[in-house]
């Protein structure tokens, strides 16, 4: 079994054929999917999808692009939403200095609020980091000193130092279709050096479809292509990467029950 640890099934791209998308994922051996929240104010939509499909679970949180819009979302509110049986993670939250859609101070405040919720609930924080390696490493190091919290650096496209800092603090590193792109030699080199017990795979669907689907809408069934390249990168076969990343997933996202 494979797990798509990060997708966005509430996005309009999937609205007309969600049943078919879930069915294709199951047929491809993707037994579990986590649909990730980008706005707490739209959490009801995310939760409805998770409740409708036994294979789908969700997170609760605010993407850094929307950080300024949702600074009124309190830590207590995040914690309260996280009590639902289908909510297995906090986020995604983080820093995005590539687009800078929200002021950096708002992004940092939002990230720290989500860290606090992760620390209280001990649910993993799903971290978005883009062009913000130094600040992300500094915030993670500072916050870990206040008390441990689980986390994953999702859709990893940062530099080697952030991966090393993340792993050193106990975090996991998740690779998306970016790993499969022709010009991603540096990302593959980093993936090869991440400890095997910290590796995850994801789609970030509907974005970043791997070959042979590049340029098309991504979907959870395509996580198999990313897993295949990750297997080649670290020198194992596809069955082993499925077992490895799935075991890692359930260790980190420990609230999700394992399938029988």
Residue frames relative to the residue before (quaternion, step in Angstrom):
aa qw qx qy qz dx dy dz
X 1.0000 0.0000 0.0000 0.0000 0.00 0.00 0.00
X 0.1906 -0.7358 0.6362 0.1328 3.53 -1.19 0.68
X 0.2241 -0.7409 0.6157 0.1474 3.54 -1.30 0.45
X 0.2499 -0.7042 0.6394 0.1811 3.55 -1.02 0.84
X 0.2186 -0.8444 0.4800 0.0939 3.55 -0.13 1.31
X 0.8038 0.1250 -0.0664 0.5778 3.61 1.23 -0.12
X 0.2740 0.7105 -0.6148 0.2052 3.53 -0.63 1.21
X 0.3517 -0.7308 0.5538 0.1884 3.56 -1.32 0.24
X 0.0575 -0.8626 0.5027 0.0029 3.54 0.44 1.23
X 0.6118 0.5493 -0.3573 0.4430 3.59 1.25 -0.20
X 0.5006 0.6660 -0.4340 0.3427 3.60 1.21 -0.17
X 0.6330 -0.5763 0.3583 0.3726 3.62 -1.06 0.68
X 0.5298 0.6577 -0.3955 0.3610 3.60 1.16 -0.58
X 0.7678 0.3806 -0.1799 0.4830 3.58 1.09 -0.72
X 0.4260 0.7756 -0.4233 0.1943 3.56 1.24 -0.34
X 0.7357 0.4661 -0.2456 0.4257 3.58 0.93 -0.88
X 0.8201 0.1880 -0.0815 0.5342 3.61 1.13 -0.38
X 0.1500 0.8324 -0.5232 0.1041 3.57 0.98 0.75
X 0.6110 0.5487 -0.3569 0.4453 3.61 0.99 -0.75
X 0.6835 0.4893 -0.2874 0.4591 3.57 0.89 -0.94
X 0.6400 0.5340 -0.3239 0.4477 3.58 1.01 -0.79
X 0.6505 0.4935 -0.3080 0.4883 3.56 0.99 -0.84
X 0.6479 0.5221 -0.3166 0.4555 3.59 0.97 -0.83
X 0.6545 0.5012 -0.3173 0.4687 3.59 0.96 -0.82
X 0.6198 0.5336 -0.3455 0.4601 3.58 1.02 -0.72
X 0.6649 0.4996 -0.3060 0.4633 3.57 0.86 -0.93
X 0.6541 0.5185 -0.3097 0.4554 3.59 0.98 -0.86
X 0.6847 0.4652 -0.2720 0.4907 3.59 1.16 -0.61
X 0.5881 -0.6066 0.3627 0.3932 3.58 1.26 0.08
X 0.4856 0.6244 -0.4575 0.4061 3.58 1.24 0.33
X 0.1765 -0.8662 0.4642 0.0553 3.53 -0.06 1.33
X 0.7864 0.1260 -0.0691 0.6008 3.57 1.22 -0.45
X 0.0896 -0.7701 0.6310 0.0268 3.54 -1.20 0.74
X 0.1827 -0.7506 0.6225 0.1251 3.55 -1.14 0.70
X 0.1721 -0.7740 0.6029 0.0881 3.57 -0.60 1.14
X 0.2885 -0.8331 0.4664 0.0717 3.49 -0.56 1.30
X 0.4320 -0.7110 0.5092 0.2203 3.52 -0.96 0.99
X 0.1313 -0.7773 0.6091 0.0872 3.55 -1.11 0.75
X 0.7703 0.1476 -0.0993 0.6123 3.59 1.29 -0.30
X 0.4104 -0.7059 0.5170 0.2568 3.58 -0.70 1.01
X 0.6353 0.5509 -0.3323 0.4271 3.59 1.03 -0.73
X 0.7149 0.3582 -0.2514 0.5454 3.59 1.26 -0.19
X 0.2720 0.8111 -0.4830 0.1868 3.56 1.26 0.34
X 0.5941 0.5898 -0.3734 0.3997 3.60 1.01 -0.71
X 0.6349 0.5330 -0.3299 0.4516 3.60 1.05 -0.72
X 0.6394 0.5187 -0.3059 0.4780 3.55 1.00 -0.89
X 0.6879 0.4970 -0.2905 0.4420 3.55 0.79 -1.04
X 0.6195 0.5543 -0.3488 0.4328 3.60 1.00 -0.75
X 0.6448 0.5040 -0.3173 0.4792 3.59 1.01 -0.78
X 0.6622 0.5044 -0.3104 0.4591 3.59 0.88 -0.90
X 0.6748 0.4898 -0.2969 0.4654 3.57 1.00 -0.77
X 0.6626 0.5392 -0.3032 0.4223 3.58 1.13 -0.61
X 0.7815 0.2644 -0.1242 0.5513 3.59 1.16 -0.57
X 0.4456 -0.7124 0.4693 0.2714 3.62 -0.66 1.02
X 0.6769 0.5167 -0.2907 0.4364 3.61 1.12 -0.65
X 0.7047 0.4766 -0.2413 0.4669 3.57 1.25 -0.39
X 0.0533 -0.7481 0.6613 0.0138 3.52 -1.07 0.93
X 0.2629 -0.7951 0.5328 0.1217 3.59 -1.20 0.19
X 0.3558 -0.6713 0.5991 0.2525 3.49 -1.45 0.03
X 0.2242 -0.7276 0.6130 0.2112 3.55 -1.35 -0.08
X 0.4110 0.7076 -0.4963 0.2901 3.55 -0.81 1.01
X 0.4422 -0.6795 0.5377 0.2317 3.50 -1.43 0.05
X 0.4213 -0.6993 0.5291 0.2311 3.56 -0.77 1.10
X 0.5970 -0.5890 0.3938 0.3763 3.62 -1.05 0.61
X 0.5661 0.5893 -0.3969 0.4180 3.61 1.11 -0.51
X 0.7598 0.3487 -0.1767 0.5195 3.58 1.09 -0.75
X 0.3013 0.8081 -0.4774 0.1683 3.58 1.27 0.13
X 0.6879 0.4925 -0.2957 0.4436 3.59 0.87 -0.91
X 0.6323 0.5480 -0.3265 0.4397 3.58 1.15 -0.60
X 0.8110 0.2826 -0.1019 0.5019 3.57 1.08 -0.72
X 0.2603 0.7727 -0.5371 0.2164 3.58 1.02 0.69
X 0.6011 0.5530 -0.3640 0.4477 3.59 1.24 -0.25
X 0.5089 0.6064 -0.4406 0.4233 3.60 1.25 -0.06
X 0.2646 -0.8064 0.5134 0.1268 3.56 -0.53 1.17
X 0.6483 -0.4810 0.4162 0.4185 3.51 -1.33 0.26
X 0.6465 0.5294 -0.3220 0.4450 3.58 0.93 -0.86
X 0.6370 0.5230 -0.3333 0.4579 3.58 1.04 -0.72
X 0.6356 0.5149 -0.3237 0.4755 3.57 0.98 -0.81
X 0.6616 0.5102 -0.3029 0.4585 3.56 0.91 -0.93
X 0.6461 0.5255 -0.3244 0.4485 3.58 0.96 -0.82
X 0.6566 0.4948 -0.3088 0.4782 3.60 0.91 -0.87
X 0.6625 0.5463 -0.3020 0.4140 3.57 1.01 -0.83
X 0.5483 0.6210 -0.4055 0.3865 3.60 1.20 -0.19
X 0.5260 0.6345 -0.4182 0.3819 3.60 1.19 -0.38
X 0.5770 -0.6407 0.3893 0.3241 3.56 -0.96 0.90
X 0.7017 0.4726 -0.2724 0.4583 3.60 1.08 -0.61
X 0.6087 0.5344 -0.3583 0.4643 3.61 1.25 -0.15
X 0.0275 -0.8452 0.5316 -0.0477 3.55 -0.47 1.23
X 0.7848 0.2122 -0.1220 0.5693 3.60 1.24 0.06
X 0.3581 -0.6796 0.5979 0.2290 3.52 -1.39 0.32
X 0.6755 0.4845 -0.3549 0.4278 3.59 -0.98 0.81
X 0.5389 0.0485 -0.7420 -0.3958 1.47 -2.36 -0.60
X 0.0552 -0.7676 0.6385 0.0104 3.51 -1.13 0.79
X 0.2734 0.7865 -0.5277 0.1681 3.55 -1.18 0.33
X 0.5460 -0.5797 0.4945 0.3482 3.50 -1.25 -0.68
X 0.0176 0.7780 -0.6273 0.0291 3.57 -0.90 0.95
X 0.0650 -0.8204 0.5677 -0.0183 3.54 -0.24 1.34
X 0.4899 0.6405 -0.4419 0.3931 3.59 1.27 0.08
X 0.7758 0.2906 -0.1501 0.5396 3.56 0.86 -1.00
X 0.1220 -0.8283 0.5346 0.1153 3.59 1.07 -0.71
X 0.1703 0.8144 -0.5340 0.1503 3.59 0.89 0.91
X 0.7527 0.2197 -0.1524 0.6016 3.59 1.22 -0.39
X 0.6043 -0.5461 0.4121 0.4084 3.61 -1.10 0.53
X 0.5653 -0.6383 0.3976 0.3390 3.57 -0.95 0.83
X 0.6071 0.5481 -0.3597 0.4490 3.58 1.08 -0.62
X 0.6466 0.5069 -0.3161 0.4744 3.59 1.03 -0.77
X 0.6288 0.5291 -0.3363 0.4600 3.58 0.99 -0.79
X 0.6744 0.4981 -0.2974 0.4567 3.57 0.90 -0.93
X 0.6510 0.5063 -0.3186 0.4672 3.58 0.97 -0.83
X 0.6483 0.5161 -0.3134 0.4638 3.56 0.96 -0.86
X 0.6386 0.5282 -0.3214 0.4582 3.56 0.96 -0.86
X 0.6814 0.4817 -0.2992 0.4628 3.59 0.85 -0.91
X 0.6148 0.5340 -0.3522 0.4613 3.60 1.05 -0.64
X 0.6708 0.4863 -0.2943 0.4763 3.56 0.96 -0.86
X 0.5995 0.5391 -0.3611 0.4686 3.59 1.06 -0.65
X 0.6382 0.5266 -0.3284 0.4555 3.58 0.94 -0.85
X 0.6621 0.4939 -0.3092 0.4713 3.60 0.96 -0.83
X 0.6321 0.5200 -0.3244 0.4741 3.57 1.04 -0.75
X 0.6479 0.5233 -0.3173 0.4535 3.57 0.96 -0.84
X 0.6718 0.4950 -0.2945 0.4658 3.58 0.97 -0.85
X 0.7629 0.3905 -0.1997 0.4750 3.58 0.82 -1.02
X 0.2521 -0.7677 0.5182 0.2803 3.55 1.21 -0.72
X 0.4132 0.6318 -0.5201 0.3994 3.54 1.11 0.75
X 0.5518 -0.6459 0.4019 0.3418 3.60 -0.94 0.79
X 0.3606 -0.6983 0.5817 0.2098 3.52 -1.13 0.79
X 0.2552 -0.7458 0.6000 0.1366 3.57 -0.84 1.05
X 0.1412 -0.8444 0.5167 0.0080 3.55 -0.38 1.31
X 0.1973 -0.7335 0.6444 0.0884 3.51 -1.02 1.02
X 0.0843 0.7897 -0.6015 0.0867 3.60 -0.72 1.06
X 0.1477 0.7810 -0.5949 0.1197 3.56 -0.71 1.08
X 0.8463 -0.0617 -0.0203 0.5287 3.54 -0.72 1.19
X 0.6292 0.5127 -0.3274 0.4838 3.58 1.11 0.69
X 0.1538 0.8618 -0.4778 0.0733 3.56 1.19 0.56
X 0.7024 0.4828 -0.2956 0.4316 3.60 0.74 -1.01
X 0.6837 0.4700 -0.2946 0.4742 3.58 0.88 -0.89
X 0.6370 0.5206 -0.3372 0.4577 3.59 0.99 -0.74
X 0.6535 0.5035 -0.3197 0.4660 3.58 0.89 -0.86
X 0.6606 0.5156 -0.3093 0.4495 3.58 0.96 -0.84
X 0.6762 0.4828 -0.3005 0.4683 3.60 0.91 -0.89
X 0.6527 0.5095 -0.3266 0.4559 3.59 0.89 -0.83
X 0.6615 0.5019 -0.3073 0.4649 3.57 0.94 -0.86
X 0.6576 0.5078 -0.3051 0.4654 3.57 0.93 -0.90
X 0.7120 0.4636 -0.2699 0.4531 3.59 0.80 -0.97
X 0.6177 0.5375 -0.3575 0.4492 3.58 1.02 -0.66
X 0.6108 0.5579 -0.3406 0.4469 3.57 1.17 -0.55
X 0.6558 0.4991 -0.3081 0.4753 3.59 1.25 -0.36
X 0.7388 -0.2923 0.2138 0.5683 3.57 1.26 -0.27
X 0.5333 -0.6831 0.4071 0.2887 3.54 -0.91 0.96
X 0.0336 0.7559 -0.6536 0.0182 3.53 -1.25 0.63
X 0.4332 -0.6917 0.5050 0.2810 3.62 -1.03 0.71
X 0.0694 0.8136 -0.5749 0.0514 3.60 -1.08 0.61
X 0.1761 -0.7384 0.6368 0.1349 3.49 -1.40 0.30
X 0.3298 -0.6819 0.6180 0.2106 3.53 -1.11 0.80
X 0.1767 -0.8439 0.5014 0.0724 3.54 -0.06 1.33
X 0.8471 0.1233 -0.1050 0.5062 3.55 -1.31 0.56
X 0.0257 0.8768 -0.4801 -0.0059 3.55 0.93 0.92
X 0.1327 0.7721 -0.6102 0.1183 3.54 -0.85 1.09
X 0.4706 0.6866 -0.4209 0.3604 3.55 1.28 0.39
X 0.6799 -0.4946 0.3594 0.4049 3.53 -1.32 -0.18
X 0.7205 -0.4695 0.3110 0.4047 3.51 -1.34 0.34
X 0.6394 0.5518 -0.3526 0.4030 3.60 0.92 -0.81
X 0.6559 0.4998 -0.3354 0.4555 3.61 0.91 -0.78
X 0.6159 0.5257 -0.3518 0.4696 3.60 1.00 -0.70
X 0.6761 0.4940 -0.2983 0.4581 3.58 0.90 -0.88
X 0.6404 0.5046 -0.3242 0.4797 3.58 0.99 -0.80
X 0.6559 0.5277 -0.3107 0.4413 3.57 0.90 -0.93
X 0.6795 0.4700 -0.2866 0.4850 3.56 0.85 -0.94
X 0.6470 0.5383 -0.3172 0.4371 3.57 0.99 -0.82
X 0.6925 0.4449 -0.2602 0.5047 3.57 1.19 -0.58
X 0.6392 -0.5579 0.3156 0.4249 3.58 1.28 0.11
X 0.5128 0.6846 -0.3964 0.3335 3.57 1.28 0.06
X 0.4174 -0.6603 0.5680 0.2589 3.49 -1.43 0.16
X 0.2540 -0.7480 0.5943 0.1509 3.56 -1.28 0.39
X 0.1373 -0.8106 0.5684 0.0311 3.56 -0.72 1.13
X 0.2003 -0.7955 0.5675 0.0707 3.54 -0.92 0.99
X 0.2504 -0.7693 0.5814 0.0859 3.50 -1.03 1.01
X 0.7847 -0.3000 0.2462 0.4834 3.55 -1.27 -0.39
X 0.4848 0.6560 -0.4397 0.3758 3.61 1.20 -0.34
X 0.5967 0.5904 -0.3555 0.4110 3.58 1.05 -0.77
X 0.7166 0.4769 -0.2447 0.4463 3.59 1.06 -0.74
X 0.5326 0.6626 -0.4067 0.3345 3.60 1.21 -0.31
X 0.6408 -0.5777 0.3565 0.3586 3.55 -1.08 0.76
X 0.7655 0.3830 -0.2006 0.4766 3.59 0.92 -0.87
X 0.5306 0.6597 -0.3854 0.3671 3.60 1.24 0.35
X 0.1605 0.8192 -0.5356 0.1276 3.60 1.03 0.71
X 0.6548 0.5176 -0.3260 0.4439 3.60 0.94 -0.82
X 0.6444 0.5066 -0.3236 0.4727 3.61 0.98 -0.80
X 0.6510 0.5015 -0.3223 0.4699 3.60 0.96 -0.79
X 0.6314 0.5234 -0.3381 0.4616 3.60 1.03 -0.70
X 0.6356 0.5045 -0.3218 0.4878 3.58 1.03 -0.75
X 0.6470 0.5298 -0.3214 0.4443 3.60 0.90 -0.92
X 0.6397 0.5471 -0.3267 0.4298 3.56 1.00 -0.81
X 0.7369 0.4164 -0.2225 0.4838 3.58 1.15 -0.59
X 0.4875 0.6223 -0.4591 0.4053 3.61 1.23 -0.03
X 0.5222 -0.6267 0.4578 0.3533 3.62 -0.86 0.81
X 0.5620 -0.6588 0.3815 0.3233 3.55 -0.87 0.93
X 0.6763 0.4900 -0.3078 0.4557 3.59 1.10 -0.54
X 0.6738 0.4536 -0.3064 0.4963 3.61 1.28 0.27
X 0.5308 0.6595 -0.3860 0.3666 3.61 1.25 0.13
X 0.0010 0.7663 -0.6424 0.0041 3.53 -1.10 0.85
X 0.2357 -0.7396 0.6043 0.1795 3.56 -1.32 0.28
X 0.0100 -0.7837 0.6197 -0.0394 3.54 -1.22 0.61
X 0.4159 -0.6762 0.5302 0.2978 3.54 -1.33 0.05
X 0.1532 -0.7543 0.5929 0.2366 3.59 0.91 -1.00
X 0.1873 0.8096 -0.5293 0.1714 3.57 1.17 0.62
X 0.5417 -0.1069 -0.8316 -0.0594 1.55 -2.15 1.37
X 0.5298 0.6533 -0.3965 0.3679 3.61 1.24 0.19
X 0.8647 0.2817 -0.1161 0.3992 3.51 -1.49 0.10
X 0.1144 0.8137 -0.5582 0.1149 3.59 0.85 0.91
X 0.3988 -0.7134 0.5202 0.2479 3.60 -0.93 0.84
X 0.6042 -0.4954 0.4407 0.4419 3.60 -1.24 0.22
X 0.5941 -0.1392 -0.7898 -0.0619 1.63 -2.12 1.31
X 0.5459 0.6408 -0.3765 0.3868 3.59 1.26 0.33
X 0.3566 0.7714 -0.4820 0.2131 3.59 1.24 -0.01
X 0.7505 0.3248 -0.2837 0.5008 3.53 -0.93 1.00
X 0.6649 0.4396 -0.2966 0.5260 3.55 1.32 -0.17
X 0.6560 -0.4700 0.3906 0.4429 3.55 -1.28 0.03
X 0.3581 -0.7244 0.5509 0.2086 3.55 -0.89 0.95
X 0.0021 0.7827 -0.6221 -0.0208 3.58 -1.23 0.41
X 0.7163 -0.5111 0.2575 0.3993 3.60 -1.14 0.56
X 0.6019 0.5723 -0.3803 0.4068 3.62 1.01 -0.62
X 0.6329 0.5643 -0.3322 0.4132 3.60 1.14 -0.56
X 0.4474 0.6854 -0.4710 0.3291 3.61 1.20 -0.08
X 0.5418 0.6265 -0.3978 0.3946 3.57 1.19 -0.45
X 0.6395 0.5225 -0.3357 0.4531 3.62 1.01 -0.73
X 0.6518 0.4964 -0.3158 0.4786 3.58 1.00 -0.80
X 0.6402 0.5196 -0.3288 0.4605 3.58 0.96 -0.80
X 0.6231 0.5446 -0.3415 0.4456 3.60 1.01 -0.76
X 0.6827 0.4639 -0.2925 0.4829 3.60 0.90 -0.88
X 0.6232 0.5205 -0.3511 0.4663 3.61 1.01 -0.68
X 0.6199 0.5356 -0.3406 0.4613 3.58 1.02 -0.75
X 0.6610 0.4954 -0.2990 0.4777 3.58 0.92 -0.90
X 0.6516 0.5483 -0.3129 0.4207 3.56 1.00 -0.86
X 0.7818 0.3138 -0.1752 0.5096 3.59 0.93 -0.84
X 0.5364 -0.6918 0.3677 0.3139 3.58 1.30 0.12
X 0.5571 0.5410 -0.4391 0.4519 3.57 0.91 0.92
X 0.5333 -0.6136 0.4506 0.3688 3.57 -1.25 0.13
X 0.7126 -0.4901 0.2978 0.4042 3.54 -1.30 0.29
X 0.6151 0.5344 -0.3577 0.4563 3.59 1.04 -0.64
X 0.6728 0.5008 -0.3028 0.4527 3.56 0.94 -0.87
X 0.6580 0.4878 -0.3352 0.4655 3.62 0.94 -0.75
X 0.6075 0.5402 -0.3601 0.4577 3.60 1.07 -0.61
X 0.6726 0.4854 -0.2930 0.4756 3.56 0.90 -0.93
X 0.6653 0.5291 -0.2966 0.4353 3.55 0.90 -0.99
X 0.7377 0.4172 -0.2537 0.4662 3.60 0.67 -1.06
X 0.6275 0.5256 -0.3466 0.4582 3.60 1.06 -0.61
X 0.6432 0.4991 -0.3235 0.4822 3.59 0.96 -0.79
X 0.6386 0.5173 -0.3261 0.4672 3.58 0.99 -0.81
X 0.6275 0.5501 -0.3335 0.4387 3.55 0.98 -0.85
X 0.7278 0.4372 -0.2612 0.4594 3.57 0.72 -1.00
X 0.5817 0.5481 -0.3812 0.4646 3.58 1.18 -0.37
X 0.7130 0.4311 -0.2547 0.4909 3.58 0.94 -0.87
X 0.7588 0.2982 -0.1619 0.5560 3.58 0.81 -1.03
X 0.0141 0.8904 -0.4547 0.0161 3.52 0.85 1.08
X 0.5598 0.6016 -0.3984 0.4073 3.62 1.18 -0.24
X 0.6202 0.5314 -0.3521 0.4571 3.60 1.12 -0.56
X 0.3891 -0.7193 0.5160 0.2550 3.61 -0.73 0.96
X 0.4698 -0.6505 0.5104 0.3093 3.55 -1.06 0.70
X 0.5338 -0.6011 0.4736 0.3597 3.59 -1.09 0.64
X 0.5747 -0.5777 0.4463 0.3699 3.56 -1.16 0.59
